[in-house]
Amino acid sequence: MVVDAQAVQRTESARQRALAGLRILDSGPEARFDRITRLAKQLFGVPMVSITLLDGDRQWRKSHIGLSTEAPREKAFCDVTAGQDAALIVADAARDERFADNPFVVGDPHLRFYAGEPLHAPGGEAVGTLCVLDTEPRTLSPEQERVLRDLADWVQDELNRDDELDRAAIAQKGLLPRRKPRAPGFDVAAACEPSHGVSGDFYDWYDVGDDFCVTVGDVMGKGLAAAIVGASVRTALRSAMDFADLQDSVDAASRLVEEDLDQLATVVTLFHAKVHADGAVDYVDAGHGLAVIVRDRGSLERLQGGAVPLGLPTPEPRLPERVMLGPGDALVCVSDGVVDALGGDRAFPVLEAIVRGNATPGGAVSRILSAARRGVPIDDLTAVIVRRSQR
């Protein structure tokens, strides 16, 4: 058989790019993968199981039992499996002319039995295998072959889920505001760091005539579903503010996501404000309760958050409140992930000190998130600051 070297190289290059795109190489152990290898060991009664990815000239194992984390790729059974892009089952390698003199058969780990299913990247490239191995000959029944295929599909779903989260994270970042509001005399800054790929937190700002709106929301949950709900609330608020006041805008956003929130058994806390050119801030705080005013001359002032979160029935209307920003005053709103990481109620003096100690909102936001990271955060981190200039 004539081998087209260029075609082989193109296939290998595409496979390597796909593997790099998964961003999983050399990552630490993860329970979701270890659970699969443990189950495979139990179901097949073998001493060795591996989720193997083929990287350059090495086999790198994301999860493994009875094997090392790395091994040479040359002559590897898994390389054959990925190369043919089909299941490979070897009942007794010592009696199989393809593998009888294989270094993994005549040497450590002295394989006799191998069964592997290829794993694919989202684009279809075969990037590795799920395999079960033994030092004794054995066979698999058709039912066992199907089980191995099902387990490989499970691994592949986990790999693809990571890719979907990466794409969702990129899309979510694309929704964040880029231009600062046009309103003179104000400076704004914000940052959001998800705890798991995509965030249930969101923030936004945008011009409304001569004024501008600022929003901080927190979907009670994590992951892709929370991010989708957050994007829906953000879009609804933006759309409604062109035609309605604060209360009606928040109510419209609540109605839009009620069904989704009911199915997810969650709620959205929200701080939604309209900042006027004279420093007046009208706001609706729907269960968020984490907005404060750092006065240039005066003490910290926590804003009231008495309205009901989105997704819960509300017997009372979500009426706006009003507060004034004087020259040099700063409106600060954070997510509960920041407050928890900074020690609960002890977080507010920390926030005040950081805001007072930084000349710009951007510097203060950066230091707030840095302090929260040192507190070992377990949730998404979001901080938004609106400061009125001294003049």
HELIX and SHEET records of a PDB file:
HELIX    1   1 ALA A    5  LEU A   22  1                                  18    
HELIX    2   2 ALA A   31  PHE A   44  1                                  14    
HELIX    3   3 PHE A   77  GLN A   84  1                                   8    
HELIX    4   4 ALA A   93  ARG A   95  5                                   3    
HELIX    5   5 PRO A  103  VAL A  106  1                                   4    
HELIX    6   6 PRO A  142  LEU A  175  1                                  34    
HELIX    7   7 GLY A  223  MET A  241  1                                  19    
HELIX    8   8 LEU A  246  LEU A  264  1                                  19    
HELIX    9   9 ASP A  336  ALA A  341  1                                   6    
HELIX   10  10 GLY A  344  ARG A  346  5                                   3    
HELIX   11  11 ALA A  347  ARG A  356  1                                  10    
HELIX   12  12 PRO A  361  ARG A  374  1                                  14    
SHEET    1   A 6 GLU A  70  PRO A  72  0                                        
SHEET    2   A 6 ARG A  58  ILE A  65 -1                                        
SHEET    3   A 6 MET A  48  ASP A  55 -1                                        
SHEET    4   A 6 ALA A 126  ASP A 134 -1                                        
SHEET    5   A 6 PHE A 113  HIS A 120 -1                                        
SHEET    6   A 6 LEU A  88  VAL A  90 -1                                        
SHEET    1   B 5 PHE A 186  GLU A 193  0                                        
SHEET    2   B 5 LEU A 381  ARG A 388 -1                                        
SHEET    3   B 5 ALA A 330  VAL A 334 -1                                        
SHEET    4   B 5 ALA A 291  VAL A 294 -1                                        
SHEET    5   B 5 LEU A 300  ARG A 302 -1                                        
SHEET    1   C 5 ASP A 201  VAL A 208  0                                        
SHEET    2   C 5 ASP A 211  VAL A 219 -1                                        
SHEET    3   C 5 VAL A 268  VAL A 275 -1                                        
SHEET    4   C 5 ALA A 280  ALA A 286 -1                                        
SHEET    5   C 5 GLU A 321  MET A 324 -1                                        
END                                                                             
